[in-house]
Amino acid sequence: MADVKVKVLDNGPLLVEGTIEVVDAEGNTFQQKGALCRCGLTANAPFCNGAHAGKFENAPRAK
C-alpha cells in the first residue's frame, strides 16, 4: 500500500497526499477527489470548495 499523508492546512482544509477511498455512512464511495473540508461551510461536502476563506480560523499544531 502506498504511503498517505494528511496535511492540516492553516485556516483551510485537510489536504490528502496519496490515494484514499472516501466512503459515506452507507458504504457508498465518493467519486470526486480533492481536499477534505474541516470548516463545515462547503456546499460540496465532504470536499472543500474554498467557502472557508476569511471565515474560518484554525491552525492546530502537533504537541
N, CA, C and O atoms as CSV, one atom per row, in Angstrom:
chain,resi,resn,atom,element,x,y,z
A,1,MET,N,N,0.839,-1.174,0.000
A,1,MET,CA,C,0.000,0.000,0.000
A,1,MET,C,C,0.890,1.245,0.000
A,1,MET,O,O,1.911,1.283,0.686
A,2,ALA,N,N,0.504,2.243,-0.759
A,2,ALA,CA,C,1.273,3.468,-0.848
A,2,ALA,C,C,1.133,4.277,0.428
A,2,ALA,O,O,0.139,4.168,1.145
A,3,ASP,N,N,2.140,5.088,0.699
A,3,ASP,CA,C,2.070,5.979,1.854
A,3,ASP,C,C,1.051,7.077,1.603
A,3,ASP,O,O,0.927,7.581,0.487
A,4,VAL,N,N,0.332,7.437,2.639
A,4,VAL,CA,C,-0.655,8.504,2.568
A,4,VAL,C,C,-0.319,9.510,3.655
A,4,VAL,O,O,-0.019,9.138,4.789
A,5,LYS,N,N,-0.371,10.786,3.300
A,5,LYS,CA,C,-0.139,11.847,4.270
A,5,LYS,C,C,-1.335,12.776,4.239
A,5,LYS,O,O,-1.810,13.145,3.165
A,6,VAL,N,N,-1.831,13.160,5.420
A,6,VAL,CA,C,-2.911,14.130,5.538
A,6,VAL,C,C,-2.308,15.373,6.173
A,6,VAL,O,O,-1.837,15.342,7.310
A,7,LYS,N,N,-2.330,16.466,5.419
A,7,LYS,CA,C,-1.737,17.717,5.873
A,7,LYS,C,C,-2.850,18.666,6.303
A,7,LYS,O,O,-3.759,18.961,5.527
A,8,VAL,N,N,-2.774,19.145,7.556
A,8,VAL,CA,C,-3.754,20.088,8.081
A,8,VAL,C,C,-3.294,21.488,7.680
A,8,VAL,O,O,-2.303,21.999,8.203
A,9,LEU,N,N,-4.021,22.101,6.746
A,9,LEU,CA,C,-3.644,23.428,6.282
A,9,LEU,C,C,-4.183,24.491,7.236
A,9,LEU,O,O,-5.335,24.418,7.662
A,10,ASP,N,N,-3.354,25.476,7.571
A,10,ASP,CA,C,-3.802,26.565,8.427
A,10,ASP,C,C,-5.012,27.243,7.820
A,10,ASP,O,O,-5.000,27.632,6.652
A,11,ASN,N,N,-6.063,27.383,8.626
A,11,ASN,CA,C,-7.286,28.072,8.199
A,11,ASN,C,C,-7.894,27.493,6.928
A,11,ASN,O,O,-8.553,28.203,6.169
A,12,GLY,N,N,-7.673,26.216,6.702
A,12,GLY,CA,C,-8.174,25.602,5.477
A,12,GLY,C,C,-8.468,24.124,5.634
A,12,GLY,O,O,-8.682,23.641,6.746
A,13,PRO,N,N,-8.479,23.405,4.521
A,13,PRO,CA,C,-8.906,22.003,4.516
A,13,PRO,C,C,-7.823,21.023,4.942
A,13,PRO,O,O,-6.703,21.402,5.285
A,14,LEU,N,N,-8.196,19.764,4.908
A,14,LEU,CA,C,-7.253,18.663,5.072
A,14,LEU,C,C,-6.811,18.235,3.676
A,14,LEU,O,O,-7.626,17.780,2.874
A,15,LEU,N,N,-5.542,18.379,3.396
A,15,LEU,CA,C,-5.009,18.024,2.087
A,15,LEU,C,C,-4.464,16.606,2.153
A,15,LEU,O,O,-3.546,16.324,2.923
A,16,VAL,N,N,-5.027,15.716,1.349
A,16,VAL,CA,C,-4.620,14.314,1.336
A,16,VAL,C,C,-3.620,14.102,0.215
A,16,VAL,O,O,-3.904,14.375,-0.952
A,17,GLU,N,N,-2.446,13.610,0.585
A,17,GLU,CA,C,-1.408,13.287,-0.394
A,17,GLU,C,C,-1.309,11.767,-0.464
A,17,GLU,O,O,-0.923,11.123,0.512
A,18,GLY,N,N,-1.651,11.200,-1.599
A,18,GLY,CA,C,-1.711,9.755,-1.758
A,18,GLY,C,C,-3.128,9.351,-2.110
A,18,GLY,O,O,-4.015,10.199,-2.212
A,19,THR,N,N,-3.339,8.087,-2.291
A,19,THR,CA,C,-4.643,7.593,-2.705
A,19,THR,C,C,-5.410,7.042,-1.509
A,19,THR,O,O,-4.917,6.187,-0.774
A,20,ILE,N,N,-6.628,7.553,-1.333
A,20,ILE,CA,C,-7.524,7.044,-0.303
A,20,ILE,C,C,-8.893,6.841,-0.917
A,20,ILE,O,O,-9.168,7.316,-2.019
A,21,GLU,N,N,-9.741,6.141,-0.207
A,21,GLU,CA,C,-11.130,5.963,-0.617
A,21,GLU,C,C,-11.989,6.675,0.422
A,21,GLU,O,O,-11.869,6.402,1.616
A,22,VAL,N,N,-12.854,7.585,-0.021
A,22,VAL,CA,C,-13.756,8.296,0.875
A,22,VAL,C,C,-15.133,7.647,0.740
A,22,VAL,O,O,-15.695,7.581,-0.353
A,23,VAL,N,N,-15.669,7.166,1.872
A,23,VAL,CA,C,-16.902,6.383,1.887
A,23,VAL,C,C,-17.904,7.045,2.840
A,23,VAL,O,O,-17.533,7.482,3.929
A,24,ASP,N,N,-19.185,7.119,2.423
A,24,ASP,CA,C,-20.215,7.706,3.288
A,24,ASP,C,C,-20.708,6.676,4.306
A,24,ASP,O,O,-20.240,5.537,4.315
A,25,ALA,N,N,-21.646,7.073,5.160
A,25,ALA,CA,C,-22.143,6.217,6.237
A,25,ALA,C,C,-22.863,4.964,5.747
A,25,ALA,O,O,-23.018,4.002,6.499
A,26,GLU,N,N,-23.303,4.972,4.487
A,26,GLU,CA,C,-23.988,3.802,3.919
A,26,GLU,C,C,-23.054,2.908,3.105
A,26,GLU,O,O,-23.487,1.912,2.526
A,27,GLY,N,N,-21.767,3.272,3.066
A,27,GLY,CA,C,-20.789,2.469,2.344
A,27,GLY,C,C,-20.592,2.862,0.900
A,27,GLY,O,O,-19.870,2.181,0.171
A,28,ASN,N,N,-21.222,3.956,0.461
A,28,ASN,CA,C,-21.064,4.435,-0.916
A,28,ASN,C,C,-19.776,5.235,-1.050
A,28,ASN,O,O,-19.439,6.035,-0.177
A,29,THR,N,N,-19.068,5.018,-2.134
A,29,THR,CA,C,-17.811,5.704,-2.376
A,29,THR,C,C,-18.044,7.005,-3.132
A,29,THR,O,O,-18.772,7.036,-4.123
A,30,PHE,N,N,-17.418,8.079,-2.654
A,30,PHE,CA,C,-17.469,9.355,-3.366
A,30,PHE,C,C,-16.573,9.260,-4.592
A,30,PHE,O,O,-15.454,8.752,-4.509
A,31,GLN,N,N,-17.056,9.742,-5.724
A,31,GLN,CA,C,-16.293,9.686,-6.959
A,31,GLN,C,C,-15.348,10.881,-7.107
A,31,GLN,O,O,-14.310,10.778,-7.760
A,32,GLN,N,N,-15.703,11.989,-6.512
A,32,GLN,CA,C,-14.881,13.182,-6.609
A,32,GLN,C,C,-13.666,13.052,-5.710
A,32,GLN,O,O,-13.681,12.323,-4.718
A,33,LYS,N,N,-12.620,13.768,-6.072
A,33,LYS,CA,C,-11.419,13.813,-5.253
A,33,LYS,C,C,-11.119,15.263,-4.934
A,33,LYS,O,O,-11.569,16.169,-5.636
A,34,GLY,N,N,-10.372,15.475,-3.892
A,34,GLY,CA,C,-9.979,16.823,-3.523
A,34,GLY,C,C,-9.693,16.914,-2.040
A,34,GLY,O,O,-9.752,15.919,-1.318
A,35,ALA,N,N,-9.380,18.132,-1.590
A,35,ALA,CA,C,-9.109,18.374,-0.188
A,35,ALA,C,C,-10.398,18.186,0.609
A,35,ALA,O,O,-11.485,18.499,0.124
A,36,LEU,N,N,-10.274,17.682,1.818
A,36,LEU,CA,C,-11.432,17.438,2.674
A,36,LEU,C,C,-11.719,18.664,3.535
A,36,LEU,O,O,-10.819,19.214,4.170
A,37,CYS,N,N,-12.983,19.083,3.547
A,37,CYS,CA,C,-13.416,20.251,4.314
A,37,CYS,C,C,-13.333,19.957,5.805
A,37,CYS,O,O,-13.646,18.851,6.244
A,38,ARG,N,N,-12.912,20.943,6.578
A,38,ARG,CA,C,-12.984,20.807,8.033
A,38,ARG,C,C,-13.672,22.001,8.678
A,38,ARG,O,O,-13.772,22.056,9.904
A,39,CYS,N,N,-14.151,22.961,7.886
A,39,CYS,CA,C,-14.822,24.134,8.453
A,39,CYS,C,C,-16.336,23.973,8.476
A,39,CYS,O,O,-17.014,24.644,9.255
A,40,GLY,N,N,-16.880,23.088,7.629
A,40,GLY,CA,C,-18.316,22.875,7.569
A,40,GLY,C,C,-19.070,23.871,6.703
A,40,GLY,O,O,-20.299,23.831,6.654
A,41,LEU,N,N,-18.364,24.764,6.017
A,41,LEU,CA,C,-19.018,25.793,5.205
A,41,LEU,C,C,-19.186,25.401,3.734
A,41,LEU,O,O,-19.883,26.093,2.992
A,42,THR,N,N,-18.575,24.329,3.315
A,42,THR,CA,C,-18.629,23.928,1.904
A,42,THR,C,C,-20.026,23.494,1.475
A,42,THR,O,O,-20.797,22.952,2.266
A,43,ALA,N,N,-20.330,23.744,0.213
A,43,ALA,CA,C,-21.571,23.243,-0.384
A,43,ALA,C,C,-21.284,21.948,-1.133
A,43,ALA,O,O,-22.156,21.407,-1.813
A,44,ASN,N,N,-20.065,21.460,-1.004
A,44,ASN,CA,C,-19.609,20.287,-1.737
A,44,ASN,C,C,-19.083,19.212,-0.768
A,44,ASN,O,O,-18.100,18.532,-1.066
A,45,ALA,N,N,-19.734,19.067,0.375
A,45,ALA,CA,C,-19.268,18.144,1.416
A,45,ALA,C,C,-19.112,16.723,0.885
A,45,ALA,O,O,-19.940,16.276,0.091
A,46,PRO,N,N,-18.089,16.016,1.295
A,46,PRO,CA,C,-17.123,16.359,2.313
A,46,PRO,C,C,-15.890,17.087,1.768
A,46,PRO,O,O,-14.885,17.199,2.470
A,47,PHE,N,N,-15.952,17.570,0.556
A,47,PHE,CA,C,-14.792,18.196,-0.069
A,47,PHE,C,C,-14.822,19.715,0.063
A,47,PHE,O,O,-15.889,20.324,0.126
A,48,CYS,N,N,-13.656,20.304,0.103
A,48,CYS,CA,C,-13.515,21.749,0.244
A,48,CYS,C,C,-13.828,22.450,-1.077
A,48,CYS,O,O,-13.436,21.987,-2.148
A,49,ASN,N,N,-14.540,23.573,-0.983
A,49,ASN,CA,C,-14.782,24.387,-2.179
A,49,ASN,C,C,-14.282,25.820,-1.992
A,49,ASN,O,O,-14.577,26.695,-2.806
A,50,GLY,N,N,-13.526,26.056,-0.923
A,50,GLY,CA,C,-12.960,27.372,-0.670
A,50,GLY,C,C,-13.874,28.311,0.092
A,50,GLY,O,O,-13.511,29.468,0.309
A,51,ALA,N,N,-15.055,27.852,0.509
A,51,ALA,CA,C,-16.009,28.704,1.213
A,51,ALA,C,C,-15.460,29.205,2.547
A,51,ALA,O,O,-15.989,30.165,3.107
A,52,HIS,N,N,-14.411,28.573,3.061
A,52,HIS,CA,C,-13.827,28.937,4.344
A,52,HIS,C,C,-13.059,30.254,4.307
A,52,HIS,O,O,-12.829,30.862,5.353
A,53,ALA,N,N,-12.670,30.693,3.148
A,53,ALA,CA,C,-11.779,31.856,3.011
A,53,ALA,C,C,-12.305,33.063,3.778
A,53,ALA,O,O,-13.391,33.569,3.497
A,54,GLY,N,N,-11.521,33.513,4.747
A,54,GLY,CA,C,-11.870,34.662,5.547
A,54,GLY,C,C,-12.925,34.416,6.611
A,54,GLY,O,O,-13.313,35.342,7.323
A,55,LYS,N,N,-13.400,33.168,6.729
A,55,LYS,CA,C,-14.484,32.859,7.667
A,55,LYS,C,C,-14.129,31.759,8.660
A,55,LYS,O,O,-14.943,31.415,9.517
A,56,PHE,N,N,-12.933,31.207,8.558
A,56,PHE,CA,C,-12.554,30.067,9.375
A,56,PHE,C,C,-11.118,30.239,9.828
A,56,PHE,O,O,-10.212,30.375,9.006
A,57,GLU,N,N,-10.915,30.234,11.124
A,57,GLU,CA,C,-9.571,30.340,11.658
A,57,GLU,C,C,-9.278,29.143,12.539
A,57,GLU,O,O,-9.926,28.940,13.565
A,58,ASN,N,N,-8.318,28.370,12.140
A,58,ASN,CA,C,-7.922,27.214,12.912
A,58,ASN,C,C,-6.575,26.749,12.385
A,58,ASN,O,O,-6.443,26.391,11.215
A,59,ALA,N,N,-5.590,26.758,13.249
A,59,ALA,CA,C,-4.249,26.365,12.850
A,59,ALA,C,C,-3.631,25.463,13.924
A,59,ALA,O,O,-2.712,25.874,14.633
A,60,PRO,N,N,-4.143,24.225,14.040
A,60,PRO,CA,C,-3.640,23.332,15.095
A,60,PRO,C,C,-2.199,22.911,14.844
A,60,PRO,O,O,-1.746,22.834,13.702
A,61,ARG,N,N,-1.494,22.641,15.930
A,61,ARG,CA,C,-0.126,22.171,15.869
A,61,ARG,C,C,-0.005,20.875,16.683
A,61,ARG,O,O,-0.631,20.727,17.733
A,62,ALA,N,N,0.792,19.965,16.190
A,62,ALA,CA,C,1.044,18.714,16.913
A,62,ALA,C,C,1.826,19.032,18.188
A,62,ALA,O,O,2.670,19.927,18.215
A,63,LYS,N,N,1.527,18.287,19.223
A,63,LYS,CA,C,2.230,18.510,20.506
A,63,LYS,C,C,3.102,17.354,20.846
A,63,LYS,O,O,3.766,17.366,21.883
